[in-house]
Each structure stands twice: as C-alpha cells, then as structure tokens.
Amino acid sequence: MLPKRQWFEVSSVAATPMTAAMVTAALVATAAKIKPQDAKPFRKGDAVVYPAHGVGHVDRVGFEEIAGHRLHLIHISFQDSRMTLRVPTAQARAAGLRKVASHAAMATALDALKGPPRISRHMWAKRSEEYLAKIHTSNPAALAEVVRDLQASGDGSGSSYSQRNLFELALERLAGEVAAVNRITRTDAVALINQTLVQARARGAMADQPACFGV
C-alpha cells in the first residue's frame, strides 16, 4: 500500500523530483486497476480540499507515463499559491483529498461561529498545537471553531502575534471553502464570516448587560 505522504507536488517554478521508490509505490497501488474504483470519483472541474493547501480545482484526471510506469493521477491546481499537485487516484482519499462540503454541512459548520469563544486552560504552546492540528484537518467545522476561539476582541486588543497568525490561517482556509460552496469571491466569504462574528459578539454583549426594571 502506498504510504500516506507518497504523492507528488509541482510548483510554478520547479517540480519536486520523483524518486524510483515513489513511482514504484504508486504503481503498486494502481497497477491492478484499469480504472480505480471510487463511489464518488474526482472529475475535471471539481472544487476539492487538500488538507495541507486548502481549496483547489481538479484540472484533469487520467493515466500518465512516469518513469516507464502508467499511473492514474489527479492534477489539482491552487490559484493562490500557483501550485499544482499530482495525486495517485488510489491514494487520494488516504491523503485527505475530498470534495468541498455541501451547503448543509457548511451551514452547520458556520453555526459554530455564533457561539462564545472557548478558551482552554492549557498553556499557549499546547493550545497553539491543538489549533494548528485542527487547521491542518481542513474540516470546516474545526476551522470555524479556531476562528471563533482566536478572534480578537471588538477593539482589536487581546490578541498576540502568534494568535493572529493562526486566526488568519484558519480564516483563509475557511473562507476559501465558503467561497467555493457558495460560488462567491473569497473577499465576500471573509466579509460573511466577520459579519457573523461581529453579530455574535454583539449578542454576547447584550446578554451580559444587567437587566433593568422600571419603577
């Protein structure tokens, strides 16, 4: 079986060299399959999510000759980073590649933004590892939780440099998928997420105000 991280990356500048071992491993995973079976196969034009890079688009799917071997590969391009991945079809699911979330799943994920931030009692080093692990899943619900928990206060205070970096990374990943699901620009997706956070903070502030009773 092909190890989890045996796939190939090609940047806009230069390709990462493919070793004979990498090609052989991919060949073993696909050699017995004329056409890899998948209940929901990836097709050209699909918007997909790759955990390490976020949302990309499938440019083509098909067989290629690499180092004398015929492999079935998925080409995925990422517009923001101007990078292309080639992922063996037989290993795509194991590598974490998936299609973008459904409208219902995304709506459920965004509901997490409406709750109050949850602050762990762990030291920041431990918390930052936990947040980064969530970001690397590229799961929209997990990303929404990170965005909610690391948002700065209304006046922009209370946020460290490392916290802002993790917040912005989670926001970027979440906005990318929101944009793909709703067919809007990433700028509009960021605005939608920020608006949801602002409204949640406003509701929280109102709930914290003491009740006033007329005499």
C-alpha contacts under 8 A as a table, 3 or more apart, distances in Angstrom:
res1	aa1	res2	aa2	distance
1	M	25	A	7.12
1	M	28	V	6.96
1	M	29	A	5.81
2	L	6	Q	6.47
2	L	25	A	5.27
2	L	26	A	6.01
2	L	28	V	7.40
2	L	29	A	6.01
2	L	91	Q	6.82
3	P	6	Q	5.54
3	P	25	A	7.85
4	K	91	Q	7.51
4	K	94	A	6.23
4	K	95	A	5.67
5	R	95	A	6.69
6	Q	22	M	6.20
6	Q	25	A	7.69
6	Q	26	A	7.59
7	W	22	M	7.53
7	W	86	R	6.78
7	W	87	V	5.37
7	W	88	P	6.72
8	F	16	T	7.05
8	F	18	M	7.06
8	F	85	L	6.10
8	F	86	R	5.25
8	F	87	V	6.23
9	E	15	A	6.72
9	E	16	T	5.95
9	E	83	M	7.84
9	E	84	T	6.36
9	E	85	L	4.60
9	E	86	R	6.12
10	V	14	A	6.46
10	V	15	A	4.36
10	V	16	T	5.91
10	V	83	M	6.23
10	V	84	T	5.12
10	V	85	L	5.74
10	V	86	R	7.44
11	S	14	A	5.48
11	S	15	A	5.84
11	S	16	T	7.79
11	S	82	R	6.85
11	S	83	M	4.46
11	S	84	T	5.90
12	S	15	A	8.00
12	S	82	R	5.71
12	S	83	M	5.49
12	S	84	T	7.43
18	M	22	M	6.30
18	M	23	V	6.91
19	T	22	M	5.25
19	T	23	V	6.49
20	A	23	V	5.19
20	A	24	T	6.05
20	A	67	A	7.65
21	A	24	T	5.07
21	A	25	A	6.06
22	M	25	A	5.20
22	M	26	A	6.26
23	V	26	A	5.19
23	V	27	L	6.04
23	V	66	I	7.31
23	V	67	A	7.31
23	V	69	H	7.55
24	T	27	L	4.93
24	T	28	V	6.19
25	A	28	V	5.20
25	A	29	A	6.51
26	A	29	A	5.16
26	A	30	T	6.41
26	A	71	L	7.19
26	A	88	P	6.44
27	L	30	T	5.21
27	L	31	A	5.28
27	L	69	H	6.90
27	L	70	R	7.41
27	L	71	L	6.22
28	V	31	A	5.42
28	V	32	A	7.72
29	A	32	A	7.61
29	A	90	A	6.06
29	A	91	Q	7.41
30	T	33	K	5.40
30	T	34	I	7.93
30	T	36	P	7.01
30	T	71	L	6.63
30	T	72	H	6.93
30	T	88	P	7.87
30	T	89	T	7.83
30	T	90	A	6.04
31	A	34	I	7.55
31	A	70	R	7.98
31	A	71	L	7.63
33	K	36	P	5.37
33	K	37	Q	7.92
35	K	72	H	7.73
36	P	72	H	7.75
36	P	89	T	6.79
36	P	90	A	6.22
37	Q	41	P	7.65
38	D	41	P	5.05
42	F	46	D	6.73
42	F	58	V	7.59
42	F	61	V	7.58
42	F	74	I	7.77
42	F	99	K	7.78
43	R	46	D	5.75
43	R	58	V	6.67
43	R	60	R	7.13
43	R	61	V	6.43
44	K	57	H	7.91
44	K	58	V	5.04
44	K	59	D	5.32
44	K	60	R	4.92
44	K	61	V	6.37
45	G	57	H	6.10
45	G	58	V	5.23
45	G	59	D	6.19
45	G	60	R	7.81
46	D	57	H	5.68
46	D	58	V	5.36
46	D	99	K	7.13
47	A	55	V	6.85
47	A	56	G	5.90
47	A	57	H	4.62
47	A	58	V	6.59
47	A	99	K	6.14
47	A	100	V	6.08
47	A	180	A	6.87
48	V	55	V	5.64
48	V	56	G	5.42
48	V	57	H	5.82
48	V	58	V	7.13
48	V	97	L	6.94
48	V	98	R	5.56
48	V	99	K	4.20
48	V	100	V	5.19
49	V	53	H	7.64
49	V	54	G	5.21
49	V	55	V	4.45
49	V	56	G	6.13
49	V	97	L	5.81
49	V	98	R	5.38
49	V	99	K	5.95
49	V	100	V	5.97
49	V	138	S	7.37
49	V	177	E	7.81
50	Y	53	H	5.56
50	Y	54	G	5.22
50	Y	55	V	6.43
50	Y	56	G	7.33
50	Y	96	G	6.23
50	Y	97	L	4.81
50	Y	98	R	6.80
50	Y	138	S	7.48
51	P	54	G	5.72
51	P	96	G	6.19
51	P	97	L	7.02
51	P	136	H	5.59
51	P	137	T	5.48
51	P	138	S	5.07
52	A	136	H	6.13
52	A	138	S	7.81
53	H	56	G	7.90
53	H	78	F	7.72
54	G	138	S	6.61
54	G	173	R	5.69
54	G	176	G	7.19
54	G	177	E	7.75
55	V	78	F	6.92
55	V	100	V	7.78
55	V	173	R	7.49
55	V	176	G	6.04
55	V	177	E	6.17
55	V	180	A	7.79
56	G	76	I	6.09
56	G	77	S	5.45
56	G	78	F	4.60
56	G	79	Q	7.11
57	H	76	I	5.38
57	H	77	S	5.46
57	H	78	F	6.73
58	V	61	V	7.52
58	V	74	I	6.93
58	V	75	H	5.74
58	V	76	I	4.47
58	V	77	S	6.52
59	D	74	I	7.78
59	D	75	H	5.46
59	D	76	I	5.73
59	D	77	S	6.66
60	R	74	I	6.14
60	R	75	H	5.35
60	R	76	I	7.58
61	V	72	H	7.32
61	V	73	L	5.81
61	V	74	I	4.58
61	V	75	H	6.28
62	G	72	H	5.25
62	G	73	L	5.62
62	G	74	I	6.81
63	F	70	R	6.18
63	F	71	L	5.21
63	F	72	H	4.15
63	F	73	L	6.10
64	E	69	H	7.89
64	E	70	R	5.42
64	E	71	L	5.32
64	E	72	H	6.36
64	E	73	L	7.06
65	E	68	G	5.88
65	E	69	H	5.33
65	E	70	R	4.56
65	E	71	L	6.40
66	I	69	H	5.14
66	I	70	R	6.35
66	I	71	L	7.04
71	L	88	P	7.10
72	H	88	P	5.91
72	H	89	T	5.84
72	H	90	A	7.85
73	L	86	R	6.03
73	L	87	V	5.41
73	L	88	P	4.47
73	L	89	T	5.27
74	I	85	L	7.77
74	I	86	R	5.47
74	I	87	V	5.13
74	I	88	P	6.29
74	I	89	T	6.04
75	H	84	T	6.73
75	H	85	L	5.68
75	H	86	R	4.69
75	H	87	V	6.66
76	I	84	T	5.46
76	I	85	L	5.09
76	I	86	R	6.50
76	I	87	V	7.97
77	S	82	R	7.10
77	S	83	M	5.81
77	S	84	T	4.37
77	S	85	L	6.46
78	F	81	S	5.76
78	F	82	R	5.58
78	F	83	M	5.35
78	F	84	T	6.29
79	Q	82	R	4.95
79	Q	83	M	7.08
80	D	83	M	7.99
87	V	91	Q	7.13
87	V	92	A	6.13
88	P	91	Q	5.37
88	P	92	A	6.12
89	T	92	A	5.10
90	A	93	R	7.57
91	Q	94	A	5.34
91	Q	95	A	6.12
92	A	95	A	5.14
92	A	96	G	6.58
92	A	97	L	5.45
93	R	96	G	5.15
93	R	97	L	5.32
93	R	98	R	6.85
94	A	97	L	7.46
100	V	177	E	6.59
100	V	180	A	7.28
100	V	181	V	6.64
101	A	105	A	5.92
101	A	106	M	6.02
101	A	140	P	7.86
101	A	177	E	7.64
101	A	181	V	6.79
102	S	105	A	5.17
102	S	106	M	6.14
102	S	181	V	6.91
103	H	106	M	5.18
103	H	107	A	6.10
103	H	181	V	6.46
103	H	182	N	7.52
104	A	107	A	5.13
104	A	108	T	6.26
105	A	108	T	5.15
105	A	109	A	6.22
106	M	109	A	4.95
106	M	110	L	6.14
106	M	140	P	6.78
106	M	141	A	7.71
106	M	178	V	7.22
106	M	181	V	7.80
107	A	110	L	5.17
107	A	111	D	6.34
108	T	111	D	5.22
108	T	112	A	7.35
108	T	141	A	7.54
109	A	112	A	5.75
109	A	113	L	7.88
109	A	140	P	5.82
109	A	141	A	4.18
109	A	142	A	7.83
109	A	144	A	6.35
110	L	113	L	5.46
110	L	114	K	7.54
110	L	140	P	7.91
110	L	141	A	7.04
110	L	144	A	6.18
110	L	193	I	7.94
111	D	114	K	5.50
111	D	115	G	7.58
112	A	115	G	5.80
112	A	141	A	7.09
112	A	144	A	6.06
112	A	145	E	6.06
112	A	148	R	7.28
113	L	116	P	7.87
113	L	144	A	5.96
113	L	145	E	6.73
113	L	147	V	7.38
113	L	148	R	5.21
113	L	193	I	7.88
113	L	196	T	6.70
113	L	197	L	6.09
113	L	200	A	7.44
114	K	148	R	7.91
114	K	196	T	6.64
114	K	197	L	6.51
114	K	199	Q	7.80
114	K	200	A	5.00
115	G	148	R	7.64
115	G	200	A	6.69
116	P	148	R	7.38
116	P	149	D	7.74
116	P	200	A	7.43
116	P	201	R	7.61
116	P	204	G	7.24
117	P	148	R	5.51
117	P	149	D	4.27
117	P	150	L	7.42
117	P	151	Q	7.89
118	R	148	R	7.99
118	R	149	D	5.52
119	I	149	D	6.61
120	S	127	R	6.95
122	H	126	K	6.12
122	H	127	R	6.05
123	M	126	K	5.51
123	M	127	R	6.29
124	W	127	R	4.87
124	W	128	S	5.81
125	A	128	S	5.30
125	A	129	E	6.46
126	K	129	E	5.26
126	K	130	E	6.44
127	R	130	E	5.05
127	R	131	Y	6.21
128	S	131	Y	5.05
128	S	132	L	6.04
128	S	163	Q	7.82
128	S	166	L	7.90
129	E	132	L	5.10
129	E	133	A	6.10
130	E	133	A	5.13
130	E	134	K	6.39
131	Y	134	K	5.14
131	Y	135	I	6.28
131	Y	146	V	6.17
131	Y	166	L	7.49
132	L	135	I	4.96
132	L	136	H	6.17
132	L	166	L	7.16
133	A	136	H	5.17
133	A	137	T	6.61
134	K	137	T	5.36
134	K	138	S	7.13
134	K	139	N	7.47
134	K	142	A	5.56
134	K	143	L	6.52
134	K	146	V	7.44
135	I	138	S	5.48
135	I	139	N	7.49
135	I	142	A	6.98
135	I	143	L	5.71
135	I	146	V	7.55
135	I	169	L	7.71
135	I	170	A	5.87
135	I	173	R	7.87
137	T	142	A	7.67
138	S	142	A	7.38
138	S	143	L	6.61
138	S	173	R	6.99
138	S	174	L	7.82
139	N	142	A	5.30
139	N	143	L	6.13
140	P	143	L	4.98
140	P	144	A	6.03
140	P	174	L	6.06
140	P	177	E	7.67
141	A	144	A	5.13
141	A	145	E	6.36
142	A	145	E	5.13
142	A	146	V	6.43
143	L	146	V	5.14
143	L	147	V	6.23
143	L	170	A	5.51
143	L	171	L	7.37
143	L	173	R	7.42
143	L	174	L	5.99
144	A	147	V	5.07
144	A	148	R	6.04
144	A	170	A	7.61
144	A	171	L	7.85
144	A	174	L	6.89
145	E	148	R	5.05
145	E	149	D	6.00
146	V	149	D	5.15
146	V	150	L	5.91
146	V	167	F	6.81
146	V	170	A	6.49
147	V	150	L	5.40
147	V	151	Q	5.85
147	V	167	F	5.54
147	V	170	A	6.02
147	V	171	L	6.01
148	R	151	Q	5.60
148	R	197	L	7.24
150	L	159	S	7.80
150	L	163	Q	6.43
150	L	164	R	7.37
150	L	166	L	7.70
150	L	167	F	5.58
151	Q	159	S	7.79
151	Q	164	R	7.91
151	Q	167	F	6.59
152	A	155	D	7.69
152	A	156	G	5.32
152	A	157	S	6.20
152	A	158	G	6.14
152	A	159	S	5.51
152	A	164	R	7.91
153	S	156	G	5.25
153	S	157	S	5.73
153	S	158	G	6.39
153	S	159	S	7.81
154	G	157	S	7.54
154	G	198	V	7.67
154	G	201	R	7.72
156	G	159	S	7.22
159	S	163	Q	5.99
159	S	164	R	6.27
160	S	163	Q	5.04
160	S	164	R	6.14
161	Y	164	R	5.20
161	Y	165	N	6.29
162	S	165	N	5.04
162	S	166	L	6.34
163	Q	166	L	5.28
163	Q	167	F	6.09
164	R	167	F	4.94
164	R	168	E	6.00
165	N	168	E	5.21
165	N	169	L	6.19
166	L	169	L	5.09
166	L	170	A	6.14
167	F	170	A	5.25
167	F	171	L	5.99
168	E	171	L	4.94
168	E	172	E	5.96
169	L	172	E	5.14
169	L	173	R	6.29
170	A	173	R	5.21
170	A	174	L	6.05
171	L	174	L	5.13
171	L	175	A	5.83
171	L	190	V	7.31
172	E	175	A	5.19
172	E	176	G	6.08
172	E	190	V	7.77
173	R	176	G	5.20
173	R	177	E	6.66
174	L	177	E	5.41
174	L	178	V	6.17
175	A	178	V	4.93
175	A	179	A	5.94
175	A	186	R	5.90
175	A	189	A	5.16
175	A	190	V	5.47
175	A	193	I	7.47
176	G	179	A	5.25
176	G	180	A	6.34
176	G	186	R	5.86
176	G	189	A	7.48
177	E	180	A	4.97
177	E	181	V	6.03
178	V	181	V	5.22
178	V	182	N	6.03
178	V	184	I	7.96
178	V	186	R	7.79
178	V	189	A	5.95
179	A	182	N	5.35
179	A	183	R	5.42
179	A	184	I	4.79
179	A	185	T	5.57
179	A	186	R	5.28
179	A	188	D	7.58
179	A	189	A	5.41
180	A	183	R	5.11
180	A	184	I	6.84
184	I	188	D	6.40
184	I	189	A	6.76
185	T	188	D	5.23
185	T	189	A	6.30
186	R	189	A	4.86
186	R	190	V	6.17
187	T	190	V	5.20
187	T	191	A	6.29
188	D	191	A	4.99
188	D	192	L	6.15
189	A	192	L	5.04
189	A	193	I	6.30
190	V	193	I	5.17
190	V	194	N	6.11
191	A	194	N	5.14
191	A	195	Q	5.98
192	L	195	Q	5.15
192	L	196	T	6.28
193	I	196	T	5.15
193	I	197	L	6.36
194	N	197	L	5.03
194	N	198	V	6.15
195	Q	198	V	5.10
195	Q	199	Q	6.14
196	T	199	Q	5.22
196	T	200	A	6.16
197	L	200	A	5.06
197	L	201	R	6.22
198	V	201	R	5.13
198	V	202	A	6.20
199	Q	202	A	5.04
199	Q	203	R	6.24
200	A	203	R	5.16
200	A	204	G	6.15
201	R	204	G	4.96
201	R	205	A	6.11
202	A	205	A	5.10
202	A	206	M	6.29
203	R	206	M	5.18
203	R	207	A	6.20
204	G	207	A	5.09
204	G	208	D	6.31
205	A	208	D	5.17
205	A	209	Q	6.56
206	M	209	Q	5.34
